[in-house]
């Protein structure tokens, strides 16, 4: 979820220096006028036409880069994809040294730094794994991760310091550079998904051929039986979901930057008071959510222990799907109740144009399609085979409930994001209260905080209280549903039902499309639910 405020005043990257001052003493912003702006006959439409032309050209550039890079990836020619990495690095360095020379707003995306760090670590593991097997690996498999480490690190620094820039110079060059970087991240995501499918395929097929290949040393590229190689191999496989999510997060942030190129800044609009996150007024949501997380961790650990054995136990799948069948209806009911509360409350809709919120809605809807598509494929496979079997009936119920849960949660989040935040009188006077804290004794401060919590909880309206409880419960549920597939719980690879029905290649293509999107959806929905919680 993109974390900057809805109405954040964004610094321009290149304000005019030494030009006329306004009455308030602030420098006037110099907006660069493109060729189309200067020569268009219509005064009212020329700025809009110039912006649309620049966006169209940069969008076409990104589309062609993505298609060409996809062809390279499909043909396993990964070294050509490194060209786009080098070009993007050159543009980012040019932007850091040339285009952006003025003060900027720092965008504190901790999730971006977290997943970026894991992506760098992933490439370190990949380099180490390839070095150990240098006798049967191409040197490109060492050079490419090295370039990717440099790209990921530079891009993380770039987005951390310039994600809120509103560029007013070199519009077309900046748009093309941002779109090229978006296309590169999409290609890295596609490459990560492709490689992840290869490793998942190896993991699932390993048990089927284990007995037949026992004692057969024909595989010259097998990992040596050493601790170092095993660590590199397991880390290389485990960290791939973080790499895919890093690429999608970067695409989201870069898209907002692309939409903000040439954006005119109003200096006279009244700033909105953004409510802060406070764990006040909620009791049952955190308790129920914590229970769901603890039970989910236990189920996940038992699944990992039993499903990774030589012969997966059928009962472990029953346990895994039973946990989902209990949790998903609770989440769906909470989302429906929250949507009804949104319909009856009196908060106004936020009708201001907001590219960040629009992107959040698109990402929620688009990411949900992956898991929904997988669920429909599973439903067809089960109904066409043996729906009365215990495990098959559990998978069928799981698939139907998952579709309903995605739909109801999306409606609840999107409806909440479009509401004006509720700002209490205490938040209006928060600055005044904070100035008095320094003169209070420690014991009095503890007592004040406790009384404030009790007062806040008792004086919340039932609608606000219910929205906070529901939002916090759904946050914790989505966190555990993100943890389980991210760290290796993939029953769709192990139960064998869909694989036997659709065929090995077809089912893996379906899963490799839906599973990364499902993981990204859970993480992104946490950000949306936190926004709903704060605005309530």
N, C-alpha and C positions, 0 to 999 in steps of 0.2 A: 504494500500500500504506500502510495506516495505521501510523504509526511509533512510537506510544507503547508502553511495555512492557506485557506481558500482565497483570501484577499491580501496576501503578502505583498507589500511594496517591494518591487524587485529593482535592484540597481542596474542601470544601463552599463554596458561594457565600455562604451566610448563616449561619455558626455563631452560636450564642447568645453574647452579650457579657456578661461579668460574672456568669455563672452558675456553679454549683457546680463545683469543681475535683475531679479524681480524685486518687487517691493519688500518681500520678506527676506531678502538677502541670499536666497538660494540660487545656484547657477541654473540657467536655462539649458534644457537638453537639446542637443542638435540631432535631428533625425535625418539620416542620409536618404536622399531621393534617388531612386533607381532611374535607368534610362527610360523605362516605360512610364514611370511617374512623370518625368519631365516632358514627354512628348505626347501623352494621352490627351485627347481633346476635351474629355469630360472631367471637370474638376472633382465632381462627387465620386466618380468611379475609378479614377486612375490609381489611387492608392490600393484599393481592393483588387484591381486587375493585376497590378504589379505583384502583390502578395500571392495571388492565385497562380500566376505564371511561374514564380519562383518555387512554390510548393509543388506544382505539377512537374516541372523539370527535375527537381531533386527526387521526387517520388518515382519518376520513370528511371532515373539513375539507379536508385536502390532496387527497384524491381529487376532490372537487367543484371545487376551484380548478384542478387539472390538466385536467379535462375541459372546464371553461369556457374556460380559456386556450387549449387546443388548438383549440376551435371558433373563437376569435378569430384564431389563427394561420392556420388553414385558410382563413378568409375574408379573409386579408391585412389584418385590422384590428389592426395592431401597437400602436396607441396605447392600446388597452384593456389590453394586457399590462403597460404601464407602471404601471398602477394597483397591481398586485401588487408591483412594485418599490418604489413609494413606501410602501406599507403595511409591507413588510419592513424598509425603512430606518427607519421610525418605531419598529418593535418592537426592532430591534437597538440603536438609540440609547437607547430606554427601558431595555433590558437593561444596556447599558454604564453608564448613569447611575444606574439605580435598583436592579435586582435584584442585580447583582453589585457589591458595595461592599467585599468582603473580598479578602485576598490569594488569588491563584490560581496554578495551574501553567501555565506557558507551553508550548504545544505547538509545537515547532519543525518545521513542515512546509515545508521548503524548496521542495518541488515545488508546493505551493499558492501560495507567493509567486511562483515562477517563472512558472507558467501564469497567475496573476492579473496579473502585469506584462504578459505578452503580450496578455491580454484587454483591458487598458487601452489598450495600443498599437494593438490592432485597432480599437477604437472611435475612437481619434484619427484613424487612417487613414480610417475610414468617414465621420467628420465632414468631414475635408478633401476627400474625394472628392465628398461631397454638396454642399459649399460651392461647388466648382468648377462643378458642374452644377446650381446652384440654380435655373436657368431652367426645368428640366424635372423637378426633384425636389420632393417635398413637404417642408415644414418639419418635419414629424414625424420624418423621417429624419435630422434634425440634433438635435432635442430628445431623442429616444429614446436614442441613443448617449451623450448627455451624462448622462442619468439613470443609464444602465448603468455608466458610469465611476464615478460616486459610489457606486453599489451595490456594485460589485466591490471598490473600495478599502475601503469600510466593512466589508464582509463579511470580507475578508482580515485586517483588523486584529482583528475580532471573533474569528475562528477561531484566529488566532495567539496571542491572549492567553487565550482561554476555552474552547478545545477540550477541555480535561480537567476542566472544572467538573462537579461532581456536585450539581445543584441540589436544595436541601431546602426551598425556599419557593416559593410561587406555582406549584405543580406544573402545574395545568391550563393556566394562561396561558403558561407556558414551553413546555409540550408543543405547544400550538397555534401559538405563535410559531415554534418550530423546524420544525414540519411545514409551515407556510406558507412558510418560507424554503426548505425542500426542494422544495416544489411550484414555487416561483419559479425555482429553479435547473433543474428539469426542463423548465420552459417555455422558459427561455433556451437550454437544450440543444436542444430541439425546434426553436426558432426558428433557431438556428445551423445545424442540420442542413438545415433547409429552405432557408435562404439559400445554404448551401454547395452544395446540389444545383442551384440556379439558376446559380451561377457555373461549376460543372463542366459543366453542360449547354451553357452559352455557349461554354466552351473547346472542347468536343468537336464542336460544330456549326459552329464558326467556319471550319474548313477546308473543310467541305462547301459553304458559301455564299460563300467568299472570292472565287472567280473571278466568280461571277454578280453580286456586289455591287461589283465593282471600278469605281470612279468614280461610284458611286451615293451621293448625299449625302442620302438621304431620312431617315436615322437622326439626328434632331436631338439625341438624348441620348448620342451616341457620345463617348467620352473624347477631348478635344482632343489634338492631337499635340504635347504639351508634356511635359517631364521630370517636373514636379511631379505632373501627373495620372497618368502612368504609374507613378510610385512609389507613390502612394496606391492605385491600382488593384491592382497586384501585391501590395503589402503587405496590402491588404484581403482578397485571396483566399488568400494564403499562410498567414496567421495564424489562419484559421478552425479548423483542427484543435486548436490550443492552447485556443481558447475552449471547444470542446466538452469537452475533457478537464478543464478547470478546473471546469466545471459538475458533472461526474460526481464529481470529487474532493470538492468541497464537499458534495454530496449524501451521500457516504460518511461524512465527518466529522460532519455534522449528524445523521445517523442514529444514530451512536454517542452523541452528546450527548443525543439524544432518549431512547435506551435507558437512559442514566445518570440521568435525572431521577428523583429519589426513591430512588436506589440507596443502600442502607445500607452504611456503611463499617465494616469490621472493623478494630479497632485492635490486635488480638492475633495476627493471622496473621503467620507468619514470612516476611519478604520473600525473594523468589527472587533468586538471583544471576543477573543477565542478562549473558551473554557479550558481549564487545565484538567489533566487526569488526576482524580482523587479517589482513593478507595474508601468512599463514604457512601452510606445509604444502601449498601448491599450486604446481605448475610447468606441467604439461601443459594444464590448463584455460585459464589466461590466454594461453598461447602459441597454442593452437588457436582460442580465441575471438578473439584479436587478428587472426589470419589471416583468420577469417571476416568480421570487421568491415572490414578493409582491402580485401578482395576485394569485399565488398558495396558499399563506397563507390565503388569503381571502376565496378562494374556500374551503380550508381545514376547516376553522372555521365554515363556513356555513354548510358544510357537517356534522361536528361533532355535531352541535346544532340540526339539523333537523333529521339526521339518528339515533341519540340515543334516539329519542322520542318513544312513545308507538306505533305509526304508521308511519313508514318511508315514506316520501313523494317521489313519483316517480320523481318529478322534480329535487330533489337533486342528483339523479343518472345521470340524463341528464346533469346537470351542471358539475358534476365531470368528466364524460367521455368526454364531449365537451372540457374541459380544456386540457386533454391529447391529444385529436385529433388535437388540434391546435398546441400544443407544440412539439409533437413527430415528425411531418414532418419537422419542423424547425431544430430540432436536427439532423435528418437524412441527410438533405441537407448539413448542416454544416460539418458533418463527411465525406460525400462524397467529398465535395470540399477540405477539408483538406487532404484526401487520394490522390486526384489528385495532389495537391501541393507537397506532399511528393514524388510522382512519377517523377515530373519534376525538383525538386531541385537537387543540386549537392552534397549534404552531403553524406559522405560515410557511409556504414553500419558498426556497431560495431560487429565484428566477434569474439571477445574474449569470452571465455566460462564464463558465469555469472549465477550461480545458483539462485541468487535473481531475475534476470530478467526472467529466465525460469519459476520460480514459479509464478511470476506475470502474465505471459501469461496463465499458467494453471488455476490459480484462476479466471481470467477474463472469460475464455472459460467455465470452470466448473460452476461458479456461474450463468452465463447467461442461462444455460440449465434449471434451475428451472422455471424462468418466461416464457421462450419460451415454455416449456412443458405445463404450465397452459394455455397459449394462444391457443395452438393447441386444447386442450380439450374444451376450450370455443368456438372455431370456429366450431368444430364438433357438439356441443350441439345446437348452434344457427342455423346452416344450416339445421339440422335435425328437428327443431321445427318451428319457425316462424321468418325468417330473415327480413321480411318486417316491422315488428313492429319497432317503433321509437327507443325505448331503446335497443332492440336487435340489430338493425342495428348499433347503436353507439358502443355497446360492440364488435360487429364483426369488425368494423373499428378500434377500439382501439386495438384489439388483433393482427390484421394484421400489423398495424403500429408499434406496440411494438416489434414484431419479427424483422421487417426491421431495426428499430432503434438500437436494440441490436447488430445485425450483422454489420451494418455500423460503429457503434461506436467502436466495438472491433477491426475491421480492422484498423481504424484510430489510436487507442491507440497503438496497437501492432506494427504497422509500425513506429510510432513515437518513441517508446521505443528502437527500433533496430537501430536508427540513432545516429551517433556521434553528441554530443552537439556542438552548435555553440559558439565559444568563441571569443569575440571581443577584439580589441586592448586595449579598456578602461579597460577590466577586467584583462588583463595582467599587467597593471600599477595601479591597484586598491590599492594595498598596499602603493605605493608611494603617491597616492592622499590622502589617509587617514591620512598619517603622517603630511600633511599640513593643515588639518582641524583645528587643535588646535590653529593655529596662525591667523585664519580668524575671523573677527567679525561676529556677529549673522546675521546682515542684509545682509552682503555679502554672507553668507552661504545660506540663503533663496533664494537669487537671483540666486546663482549658481545652486541650486537644480531645480528651475523653468526652467532656461535655459537648464539644462541637460535633463530635461524631454522633452522639446520642440525639442531639438536637436536629442534626441534618437528617438522620434516619426517620425520626418521629414526625418531622414537618414536611417531608417529601410527599407530594400528592401520590395517590395510589398508581396513577398512570406512569409518572416518572420513576417511581420505585420499581414497578414491574418491568419497565424497559431496561433499567439498569441491571436488575437481576437476570433477565433473559439474555441481555447482551454479554454479560460476564460469563454466564454459563456456556453460551455458545463459543466464546473465545477459548475457554479451556478445552471444550470438546474438539474444536478444530485443531488445537495444538496437538492433542494426542492422535488425532486422525492424520496429522501431518507427520508426526514422529514415526508411526508404525511403517508406512510404505517407504519413507525416506531412508530408514536405517535397515531395510532389508526384508520386511514382511511382504512378500509378493505371492499370495496363494494362487493368483491367476496363472503363474508359471508352473505351479506344482500340482494342482488338482487334476490336470490332464483332461478335463471334460471338454472345454472349448478347443483345446489343441487337437484332440481326436476328431472333433466334428468338422472344424474348418480347415484342418491341415496345419502342419507346423509353420510354414512360411507365412500363410495368411494371418494366423492368429498372432504371431509375433509382430507383424506389421501393425495390426490393430492395437495391440498392447503398447507398442513403442510410440504410438501416436497419443493414446489416451492417458497412460500412466504418468508421464512427466507433467502433462497439463493438470491432472488431478492433484498432484503434489503441489504445484504452483498455486492452484485454486485455494487449497487449505491455508497456505501461508498468506495469500493476498486477502482472503476473507477475514483473517484475524485483524488486519489493519482496518478493514471496513467496519467490523464489529466494534473495535475500540473507538472509532469515530462516532458511531451510533451511541455508544456508552457515554462518551464525553459530552455530546450534544444534548443528551437527555438530562 
